[in-house]
Amino acid sequence: MSRIGAIWVLALALFQAAAAAAPSVQVETTRVALKAPPYELIQFVTEGEPYGPVTERIRGRFHRLVVLSPGIAYDHPTLRIETLTYGDEACCLRLVAAYELPLEKLGDHGITLPEATRAQLKFRRWLGTRALEVAYGPLACVFSRIGNPTISVACQP
């Protein structure tokens, strides 16, 4: 097995273990305009691994997580998940889809969130091209099926 294959198998095993440990809920995201959020709201940005050639002109795509600060101190942050495409040699980078998920929406699905003024959102790692893990206060949350209107979220203390 190649090194890349072994890493992929390990990442998949970690993702499945994390997903099996906590029940997941399906959460609808909101499709937003393909316009960059105000710079002063951006707390953190990370990009996932590129995947798949799509057409002759588009060589691949990847997802980007943008953590947006809340409007007021007592609100939870918002996750913005963007899908980008690129051409040869990373030319012609283009934002093709953007969805937002205010974290307080997780509370509507039975996930008990920590107090917003005391919790910090920390990115842990990408678990694949469509899954990532974050820590929010005492919670470890896995977001999967990102880049879709409905994503899966599994959180555990």
C-alpha positions, -999 to 999 in steps of 0.1 A, spaced: 0 0 0 14 34 -9 20 60 18 -9 82 5 -31 51 6 -21 43 42 -27 79 53 -62 78 36 -71 46 54 -60 60 87 -80 93 82 -111 73 72 -107 51 103 -104 82 125 -134 98 109 -155 66 113 -145 62 150 -153 98 157 -187 96 139 -196 63 157 -188 77 191 -215 104 191 -248 104 173 -250 128 144 -277 153 136 -285 166 101 -283 204 101 -294 227 72 -270 254 62 -279 286 45 -266 293 10 -251 328 9 -239 351 -17 -205 345 -33 -191 376 -18 -163 376 8 -174 383 44 -162 415 60 -125 411 68 -129 423 104 -153 393 111 -129 366 99 -113 348 129 -98 318 112 -94 303 77 -83 267 67 -84 249 34 -90 212 29 -73 188 5 -81 193 -32 -100 165 -49 -110 154 -84 -105 168 -119 -139 181 -129 -135 192 -165 -106 200 -189 -107 237 -177 -114 230 -140 -86 207 -126 -101 203 -91 -119 217 -62 -115 221 -24 -135 233 6 -125 262 28 -137 268 64 -140 304 75 -148 311 111 -167 343 115 -169 362 148 -203 369 162 -220 403 159 -222 407 197 -202 391 225 -231 368 237 -235 351 203 -218 320 190 -195 322 160 -207 313 125 -190 287 102 -188 296 66 -180 266 43 -169 276 8 -163 254 -23 -136 267 -47 -124 254 -80 -90 259 -97 -74 254 -131 -39 243 -142 -11 251 -117 -37 266 -93 -47 292 -118 -81 308 -119 -92 302 -84 -130 307 -82 -155 306 -54 -185 285 -66 -206 279 -35 -208 292 1 -229 281 30 -231 294 65 -240 277 98 -245 298 129 -234 275 157 -264 284 178 -284 265 152 -269 233 167 -288 240 199 -320 236 179 -309 200 172 -303 190 208 -266 198 211 -259 216 243 -235 245 235 -212 261 260 -217 297 271 -206 318 242 -186 343 263 -164 315 278 -160 291 248 -134 294 221 -137 276 187 -105 258 177 -99 240 145 -84 205 150 -80 189 116 -95 179 83 -107 143 83 -111 141 45 -122 163 16 -157 167 31 -152 164 68 -134 183 96 -132 184 134 -133 214 157 -133 219 194 -158 244 209 -153 248 246 -156 213 261 -172 198 229 -154 179 201 -175 182 170 -172 164 136 -188 181 106 -192 159 76 -209 161 42 -196 197 41 -203 215 8 -239 203 8 -270 222 19 -275 197 48 -244 186 68 -240 160 95 -228 171 129 -217 149 158 -205 165 190 -194 149 223 -179 163 255 
